């Protein structure tokens, strides 16, 4: 994949980050406005990228900032992966979700800074795992 393809992929994929949550420990938060019906790539497997520091300015600002925060060695030519974690594992539960994990799709517009929620009850077999759900 050439550099421009990698930049396009990163600008498309990088939409959320893990951060402290008022609901439960940590959660997943939008780093930019994301419209209803968009993918969050929350269960995406890591991909190796070779975008140089000189080309980082071609990324959306919030994408560039997140990647440099996590991989400061990019300035020295280091390669990096994204996503760095399975984001799906950090999405908290809500009875009024804004994300459907099964479809990997936002159910509503999500503003930058807002927490992403899914309804755990919609996961097949949820009652076996989330016994605290009534």
N, CA and C atoms as an extended XYZ file, in Angstrom:
402
Properties=species:S:1:pos:R:3:atomname:S:1:resname:S:1:resid:I:1 pbc="F F F"
N         0.853       -1.172        0.000 N   UNK     1
C         0.000        0.000        0.000 CA  UNK     1
C         0.901        1.238        0.000 C   UNK     1
N         0.658        2.164       -0.923 N   UNK     2
C         1.500        3.360       -0.988 CA  UNK     2
C         1.123        4.351        0.119 C   UNK     2
N         1.920        5.391        0.269 N   UNK     3
C         1.729        6.359        1.352 CA  UNK     3
C         0.355        7.014        1.296 C   UNK     3
N        -0.096        7.433        0.127 N   UNK     4
C        -1.400        8.097        0.044 CA  UNK     4
C        -2.530        7.139        0.432 C   UNK     4
N        -2.422        5.880        0.052 N   UNK     5
C        -3.425        4.887        0.447 CA  UNK     5
C        -3.439        4.714        1.967 C   UNK     5
N        -2.265        4.706        2.574 N   UNK     6
C        -2.174        4.578        4.032 CA  UNK     6
C        -2.784        5.800        4.727 C   UNK     6
N        -2.513        6.981        4.203 N   UNK     7
C        -3.080        8.208        4.769 CA  UNK     7
C        -4.606        8.173        4.658 C   UNK     7
N        -5.112        7.775        3.505 N   UNK     8
C        -6.564        7.669        3.322 CA  UNK     8
C        -7.169        6.663        4.300 C   UNK     8
N        -6.506        5.535        4.472 N   UNK     9
C        -7.018        4.508        5.386 CA  UNK     9
C        -7.028        5.024        6.827 C   UNK     9
N        -5.961        5.669        7.250 N   UNK    10
C        -5.911        6.201        8.614 CA  UNK    10
C        -6.960        7.288        8.832 C   UNK    10
N        -7.106        8.187        7.865 N   UNK    11
C        -8.108        9.248        7.996 CA  UNK    11
C        -9.523        8.671        8.046 C   UNK    11
N        -9.722        7.528        7.435 N   UNK    12
C       -11.026        6.874        7.460 CA  UNK    12
C       -11.247        6.103        8.763 C   UNK    12
N       -10.231        5.408        9.254 N   UNK    13
C       -10.368        4.495       10.387 CA  UNK    13
C       -10.291        5.146       11.754 C   UNK    13
N        -9.400        6.096       11.923 N   UNK    14
C        -9.112        6.614       13.260 CA  UNK    14
C       -10.176        7.640       13.648 C   UNK    14
N       -11.103        7.219       14.514 N   UNK    15
C       -12.224        8.069       14.905 CA  UNK    15
C       -12.420        8.138       16.413 C   UNK    15
N       -11.803        7.210       17.150 N   UNK    16
C       -12.035        7.110       18.589 CA  UNK    16
C       -10.731        6.864       19.342 C   UNK    16
N       -10.816        7.049       20.646 N   UNK    17
C        -9.686        6.764       21.532 CA  UNK    17
C       -10.213        6.240       22.849 C   UNK    17
N        -9.381        5.564       23.587 N   UNK    18
C        -9.711        5.113       24.932 CA  UNK    18
C        -9.332        6.232       25.900 C   UNK    18
N       -10.249        6.519       26.833 N   UNK    19
C       -10.021        7.590       27.808 CA  UNK    19
C       -10.822        7.282       29.067 C   UNK    19
N       -10.506        7.964       30.194 N   UNK    20
C       -11.283        7.761       31.420 CA  UNK    20
C       -12.767        8.043       31.185 C   UNK    20
N       -13.605        7.194       31.780 N   UNK    21
C       -15.060        7.300       31.629 CA  UNK    21
C       -15.717        7.586       32.968 C   UNK    21
N       -16.721        8.424       32.959 N   UNK    22
C       -17.517        8.671       34.166 CA  UNK    22
C       -18.450        7.504       34.446 C   UNK    22
N       -18.662        6.653       33.458 N   UNK    23
C       -19.577        5.529       33.584 CA  UNK    23
C       -18.890        4.330       34.244 C   UNK    23
N       -17.706        3.967       33.736 N   UNK    24
C       -17.031        2.774       34.254 CA  UNK    24
C       -15.567        2.770       33.830 C   UNK    24
N       -14.690        3.144       34.703 N   UNK    25
C       -13.250        3.052       34.439 CA  UNK    25
C       -12.788        3.808       33.214 C   UNK    25
N       -12.681        3.092       32.122 N   UNK    26
C       -12.332        3.710       30.847 CA  UNK    26
C       -13.418        3.397       29.838 C   UNK    26
N       -13.433        4.155       28.775 N   UNK    27
C       -14.396        3.935       27.707 CA  UNK    27
C       -13.803        4.383       26.391 C   UNK    27
N       -14.612        4.352       25.365 N   UNK    28
C       -14.209        4.752       24.024 CA  UNK    28
C       -14.901        6.070       23.699 C   UNK    28
N       -14.112        7.045       23.251 N   UNK    29
C       -14.611        8.390       22.994 CA  UNK    29
C       -14.274        8.828       21.577 C   UNK    29
N       -15.200        9.531       20.965 N   UNK    30
C       -14.984       10.056       19.614 CA  UNK    30
C       -13.928       11.156       19.651 C   UNK    30
N       -13.002       11.137       18.697 N   UNK    31
C       -12.022       12.217       18.592 CA  UNK    31
C       -12.421       13.227       17.522 C   UNK    31
N       -13.511       12.891       16.803 N   UNK    32
C       -14.062       13.809       15.805 CA  UNK    32
C       -15.539       13.488       15.628 C   UNK    32
N       -16.266       14.423       15.091 N   UNK    33
C       -17.680       14.189       14.824 CA  UNK    33
C       -17.812       13.019       13.853 C   UNK    33
N       -18.722       12.110       14.177 N   UNK    34
C       -18.950       10.945       13.337 CA  UNK    34
C       -20.449       10.823       13.088 C   UNK    34
N       -20.829       10.766       11.842 N   UNK    35
C       -22.245       10.736       11.463 CA  UNK    35
C       -22.862        9.356       11.686 C   UNK    35
N       -24.157        9.344       11.868 N   UNK    36
C       -24.930        8.108       11.980 CA  UNK    36
C       -24.642        7.223       10.762 C   UNK    36
N       -24.495        5.927       11.035 N   UNK    37
C       -24.268        4.971        9.955 CA  UNK    37
C       -22.810        4.761        9.585 C   UNK    37
N       -21.884        5.392       10.304 N   UNK    38
C       -20.457        5.249       10.007 CA  UNK    38
C       -19.834        4.098       10.787 C   UNK    38
N       -18.826        3.487       10.210 N   UNK    39
C       -18.055        2.449       10.893 CA  UNK    39
C       -17.092        3.099       11.877 C   UNK    39
N       -16.844        2.395       13.006 N   UNK    40
C       -15.834        2.848       13.963 CA  UNK    40
C       -14.594        1.965       13.943 C   UNK    40
N       -14.634        0.869       13.226 N   UNK    41
C       -13.510       -0.069       13.153 CA  UNK    41
C       -13.082       -0.520       14.546 C   UNK    41
N       -14.057       -0.724       15.422 N   UNK    42
C       -13.784       -1.053       16.823 CA  UNK    42
C       -13.283       -2.477       17.024 C   UNK    42
N       -13.468       -3.335       16.046 N   UNK    43
C       -13.006       -4.713       16.155 CA  UNK    43
C       -12.031       -5.050       15.031 C   UNK    43
N       -11.373       -4.040       14.517 N   UNK    44
C       -10.461       -4.172       13.387 CA  UNK    44
C        -9.112       -4.725       13.857 C   UNK    44
N        -8.518       -5.572       13.070 N   UNK    45
C        -7.195       -6.117       13.382 CA  UNK    45
C        -6.121       -5.069       13.065 C   UNK    45
N        -5.031       -5.058       13.827 N   UNK    46
C        -3.973       -4.078       13.576 CA  UNK    46
C        -3.371       -4.197       12.173 C   UNK    46
N        -3.009       -3.048       11.633 N   UNK    47
C        -2.367       -2.941       10.325 CA  UNK    47
C        -1.054       -2.189       10.529 C   UNK    47
N        -0.005       -2.618        9.858 N   UNK    48
C         1.285       -1.945        9.938 CA  UNK    48
C         1.324       -0.788        8.940 C   UNK    48
N         1.705        0.399        9.419 N   UNK    49
C         1.787        1.590        8.579 CA  UNK    49
C         3.221        2.094        8.528 C   UNK    49
N         3.561        2.731        7.394 N   UNK    50
C         4.915        3.263        7.186 CA  UNK    50
C         4.880        4.741        6.811 C   UNK    50
N         3.858        5.454        7.265 N   UNK    51
C         3.739        6.881        6.956 CA  UNK    51
C         4.865        7.626        7.666 C   UNK    51
N         5.625        8.395        6.924 N   UNK    52
C         6.759        9.127        7.501 CA  UNK    52
C         6.276       10.340        8.287 C   UNK    52
N         7.144       10.833        9.143 N   UNK    53
C         6.826       12.044        9.906 CA  UNK    53
C         6.536       13.209        8.960 C   UNK    53
N         7.267       13.299        7.875 N   UNK    54
C         7.054       14.384        6.903 CA  UNK    54
C         5.652       14.327        6.292 C   UNK    54
N         5.094       13.127        6.188 N   UNK    55
C         3.758       12.969        5.614 CA  UNK    55
C         2.632       13.022        6.644 C   UNK    55
N         2.960       13.106        7.926 N   UNK    56
C         1.929       13.128        8.972 CA  UNK    56
C         0.996       14.335        8.833 C   UNK    56
N         1.483       15.423        8.253 N   UNK    57
C         0.630       16.613        8.082 CA  UNK    57
C        -0.493       16.398        7.075 C   UNK    57
N        -0.446       15.294        6.341 N   UNK    58
C        -1.529       14.965        5.400 CA  UNK    58
C        -2.700       14.273        6.101 C   UNK    58
N        -2.487       13.909        7.368 N   UNK    59
C        -3.539       13.290        8.163 CA  UNK    59
C        -4.410       14.361        8.807 C   UNK    59
N        -5.657       14.007        9.141 N   UNK    60
C        -6.487       14.915        9.929 CA  UNK    60
C        -5.731       15.209       11.225 C   UNK    60
N        -5.853       16.419       11.725 N   UNK    61
C        -5.096       16.842       12.907 CA  UNK    61
C        -5.279       15.896       14.084 C   UNK    61
N        -6.525       15.499       14.363 N   UNK    62
C        -6.778       14.630       15.517 CA  UNK    62
C        -6.187       13.241       15.316 C   UNK    62
N        -6.105       12.780       14.077 N   UNK    63
C        -5.488       11.488       13.772 CA  UNK    63
C        -3.981       11.590       13.981 C   UNK    63
N        -3.388       12.612       13.431 N   UNK    64
C        -1.946       12.848       13.594 CA  UNK    64
C        -1.579       12.948       15.073 C   UNK    64
N        -2.328       13.733       15.831 N   UNK    65
C        -2.030       13.920       17.251 CA  UNK    65
C        -2.099       12.605       18.022 C   UNK    65
N        -3.129       11.798       17.750 N   UNK    66
C        -3.273       10.518       18.441 CA  UNK    66
C        -2.114        9.578       18.103 C   UNK    66
N        -1.749        9.500       16.837 N   UNK    67
C        -0.673        8.599       16.428 CA  UNK    67
C         0.678        9.032       16.992 C   UNK    67
N         0.954       10.323       16.965 N   UNK    68
C         2.238       10.792       17.507 CA  UNK    68
C         2.297       10.636       19.028 C   UNK    68
N         1.150       10.762       19.688 N   UNK    69
C         1.088       10.541       21.139 CA  UNK    69
C         1.451        9.093       21.465 C   UNK    69
N         0.962        8.184       20.663 N   UNK    70
C         1.194        6.759       20.915 CA  UNK    70
C         2.522        6.258       20.357 C   UNK    70
N         2.977        6.874       19.296 N   UNK    71
C         4.196        6.415       18.618 CA  UNK    71
C         5.144        7.588       18.349 C   UNK    71
N         5.741        8.161       19.389 N   UNK    72
C         6.623        9.314       19.169 CA  UNK    72
C         7.845        8.991       18.303 C   UNK    72
N         8.195        7.716       18.184 N   UNK    73
C         9.350        7.347       17.363 CA  UNK    73
C         9.081        7.483       15.868 C   UNK    73
N         7.861        7.836       15.508 N   UNK    74
C         7.576        8.124       14.095 CA  UNK    74
C         8.513        9.220       13.597 C   UNK    74
N         8.849       10.156       14.478 N   UNK    75
C         9.752       11.251       14.069 CA  UNK    75
C        11.113       10.722       13.641 C   UNK    75
N        11.454        9.504       14.070 N   UNK    76
C        12.738        8.893       13.730 CA  UNK    76
C        12.594        7.796       12.677 C   UNK    76
N        11.444        7.750       12.008 N   UNK    77
C        11.255        6.784       10.928 CA  UNK    77
C        10.626        5.468       11.347 C   UNK    77
N        10.161        5.369       12.603 N   UNK    78
C         9.564        4.133       13.071 CA  UNK    78
C         8.242        3.838       12.370 C   UNK    78
N         8.009        2.564       12.103 N   UNK    79
C         6.708        2.125       11.613 CA  UNK    79
C         5.774        2.031       12.811 C   UNK    79
N         4.473        1.891       12.564 N   UNK    80
C         3.512        1.820       13.660 CA  UNK    80
C         2.303        1.017       13.226 C   UNK    80
N         1.512        0.603       14.214 N   UNK    81
C         0.297       -0.143       13.915 CA  UNK    81
C        -0.919        0.655       14.362 C   UNK    81
N        -2.026        0.386       13.719 N   UNK    82
C        -3.316        0.891       14.165 CA  UNK    82
C        -4.373       -0.111       13.746 C   UNK    82
N        -5.309       -0.420       14.621 N   UNK    83
C        -5.438        0.048       15.994 CA  UNK    83
C        -4.418       -0.631       16.900 C   UNK    83
N        -4.161       -0.004       18.023 N   UNK    84
C        -3.184       -0.541       18.969 CA  UNK    84
C        -3.832       -1.458       19.988 C   UNK    84
N        -5.144       -1.449       20.051 N   UNK    85
C        -5.875       -2.303       20.971 CA  UNK    85
C        -7.225       -2.667       20.355 C   UNK    85
N        -7.848       -3.654       20.922 N   UNK    86
C        -9.187       -4.030       20.458 CA  UNK    86
C       -10.179       -3.078       21.113 C   UNK    86
N       -10.514       -2.025       20.414 N   UNK    87
C       -11.370       -0.966       20.947 CA  UNK    87
C       -12.702       -1.502       21.435 C   UNK    87
N       -13.220       -2.507       20.780 N   UNK    88
C       -14.509       -3.094       21.146 CA  UNK    88
C       -14.542       -3.493       22.616 C   UNK    88
N       -13.422       -3.938       23.139 N   UNK    89
C       -13.356       -4.410       24.519 CA  UNK    89
C       -13.542       -3.289       25.540 C   UNK    89
N       -13.476       -2.049       25.118 N   UNK    90
C       -13.549       -0.910       26.032 CA  UNK    90
C       -14.834       -0.100       25.900 C   UNK    90
N       -15.749       -0.536       25.051 N   UNK    91
C       -17.000        0.202       24.876 CA  UNK    91
C       -17.952       -0.167       26.005 C   UNK    91
N       -18.421        0.838       26.730 N   UNK    92
C       -19.314        0.632       27.865 CA  UNK    92
C       -20.755        0.438       27.429 C   UNK    92
N       -21.545       -0.106       28.363 N   UNK    93
C       -22.958       -0.410       28.139 CA  UNK    93
C       -23.847        0.801       28.408 C   UNK    93
N       -24.913        0.896       27.623 N   UNK    94
C       -25.982        1.867       27.869 CA  UNK    94
C       -27.280        1.300       27.313 C   UNK    94
N       -28.363        1.621       27.989 N   UNK    95
C       -29.691        1.250       27.483 CA  UNK    95
C       -30.065        2.125       26.285 C   UNK    95
N       -29.342        3.225       26.105 N   UNK    96
C       -29.554        4.120       24.975 CA  UNK    96
C       -28.252        4.236       24.187 C   UNK    96
N       -27.882        3.175       23.471 N   UNK    97
C       -26.589        3.137       22.778 CA  UNK    97
C       -26.536        4.082       21.578 C   UNK    97
N       -25.308        4.450       21.219 N   UNK    98
C       -25.093        5.229       19.997 CA  UNK    98
C       -24.263        4.431       18.984 C   UNK    98
N       -24.052        3.152       19.294 N   UNK    99
C       -23.215        2.295       18.451 CA  UNK    99
C       -23.760        0.871       18.479 C   UNK    99
N       -23.736        0.198       17.335 N   UNK   100
C       -24.120       -1.193       17.222 CA  UNK   100
C       -22.861       -1.996       16.906 C   UNK   100
N       -22.395       -2.748       17.889 N   UNK   101
C       -21.145       -3.495       17.723 CA  UNK   101
C       -21.272       -4.609       16.697 C   UNK   101
N       -22.427       -5.229       16.608 N   UNK   102
C       -22.627       -6.315       15.653 CA  UNK   102
C       -22.442       -5.825       14.224 C   UNK   102
N       -22.930       -4.633       13.961 N   UNK   103
C       -22.842       -4.036       12.621 CA  UNK   103
C       -21.606       -3.138       12.460 C   UNK   103
N       -20.895       -2.855       13.568 N   UNK   104
C       -19.815       -1.861       13.589 CA  UNK   104
C       -20.302       -0.573       12.927 C   UNK   104
N       -21.383       -0.036       13.483 N   UNK   105
C       -22.018        1.127       12.872 CA  UNK   105
C       -22.590        2.042       13.944 C   UNK   105
N       -22.391        3.342       13.760 N   UNK   106
C       -22.979        4.298       14.689 CA  UNK   106
C       -24.489        4.362       14.466 C   UNK   106
N       -25.228        4.427       15.562 N   UNK   107
C       -26.686        4.481       15.508 CA  UNK   107
C       -27.205        5.914       15.489 C   UNK   107
N       -26.336        6.831       15.876 N   UNK   108
C       -26.674        8.252       15.947 CA  UNK   108
C       -25.425        9.036       15.559 C   UNK   108
N       -25.593       10.326       15.295 N   UNK   109
C       -24.434       11.195       15.148 CA  UNK   109
C       -23.725       11.224       16.497 C   UNK   109
N       -22.397       11.146       16.491 N   UNK   110
C       -21.615       11.203       17.722 CA  UNK   110
C       -20.659       12.380       17.607 C   UNK   110
N       -20.752       13.295       18.535 N   UNK   111
C       -19.913       14.485       18.542 CA  UNK   111
C       -18.533       14.162       19.103 C   UNK   111
N       -17.529       14.892       18.669 N   UNK   112
C       -16.180       14.751       19.216 CA  UNK   112
C       -16.237       14.944       20.727 C   UNK   112
N       -15.582       14.052       21.445 N   UNK   113
C       -15.550       14.111       22.904 CA  UNK   113
C       -16.613       13.264       23.575 C   UNK   113
N       -17.633       12.813       22.833 N   UNK   114
C       -18.703       12.010       23.415 CA  UNK   114
C       -18.266       10.554       23.551 C   UNK   114
N       -18.779        9.909       24.593 N   UNK   115
C       -18.473        8.494       24.785 CA  UNK   115
C       -19.337        7.638       23.861 C   UNK   115
N       -18.742        6.567       23.388 N   UNK   116
C       -19.436        5.598       22.544 CA  UNK   116
C       -19.994        4.506       23.461 C   UNK   116
N       -21.272        4.171       23.256 N   UNK   117
C       -21.927        3.140       24.056 CA  UNK   117
C       -22.594        2.113       23.158 C   UNK   117
N       -22.608        0.869       23.647 N   UNK   118
C       -23.391       -0.172       23.002 CA  UNK   118
C       -24.329       -0.760       24.046 C   UNK   118
N       -25.365       -1.429       23.591 N   UNK   119
C       -26.278       -2.114       24.492 CA  UNK   119
C       -25.840       -3.570       24.544 C   UNK   119
N       -25.246       -3.966       25.670 N   UNK   120
C       -24.738       -5.331       25.797 CA  UNK   120
C       -25.836       -6.371       25.614 C   UNK   120
N       -27.088       -6.016       25.912 N   UNK   121
C       -28.196       -6.966       25.776 CA  UNK   121
C       -28.358       -7.449       24.335 C   UNK   121
N       -27.880       -6.688       23.391 N   UNK   122
C       -28.026       -7.044       21.978 CA  UNK   122
C       -26.981       -8.054       21.503 C   UNK   122
N       -26.042       -8.376       22.360 N   UNK   123
C       -25.021       -9.367       22.018 CA  UNK   123
C       -25.624      -10.760       22.232 C   UNK   123
N       -25.637      -11.606       21.220 N   UNK   124
C       -26.161      -12.955       21.429 CA  UNK   124
C       -25.418      -13.659       22.567 C   UNK   124
N       -26.172      -14.193       23.533 N   UNK   125
C       -25.582      -14.874       24.684 CA  UNK   125
C       -25.136      -13.941       25.789 C   UNK   125
N       -25.511      -12.679       25.707 N   UNK   126
C       -25.065      -11.680       26.686 CA  UNK   126
C       -25.376      -12.085       28.121 C   UNK   126
N       -26.502      -12.743       28.332 N   UNK   127
C       -26.910      -13.120       29.691 CA  UNK   127
C       -25.911      -14.089       30.336 C   UNK   127
N       -25.136      -14.793       29.530 N   UNK   128
C       -24.132      -15.715       30.058 CA  UNK   128
C       -22.884      -14.987       30.532 C   UNK   128
N       -22.613      -13.846       29.942 N   UNK   129
C       -21.395      -13.095       30.249 CA  UNK   129
C       -21.675      -11.932       31.190 C   UNK   129
N       -22.720      -11.200       30.905 N   UNK   130
C       -23.057      -10.005       31.675 CA  UNK   130
C       -24.177      -10.339       32.654 C   UNK   130
N       -23.874      -11.162       33.642 N   UNK   131
C       -24.880      -11.627       34.590 CA  UNK   131
C       -25.445      -10.497       35.432 C   UNK   131
N       -24.758       -9.367       35.475 N   UNK   132
C       -25.229       -8.210       36.249 CA  UNK   132
C       -26.351       -7.463       35.525 C   UNK   132
N       -26.553       -7.727       34.227 N   UNK   133
C       -27.654       -7.114       33.514 CA  UNK   133
C       -28.956       -7.778       33.931 C   UNK   133
N       -29.933       -7.003       34.272 N   UNK   134
C       -31.235       -7.564       34.696 CA  UNK   134
C       -32.247       -7.351       33.587 C   UNK   134
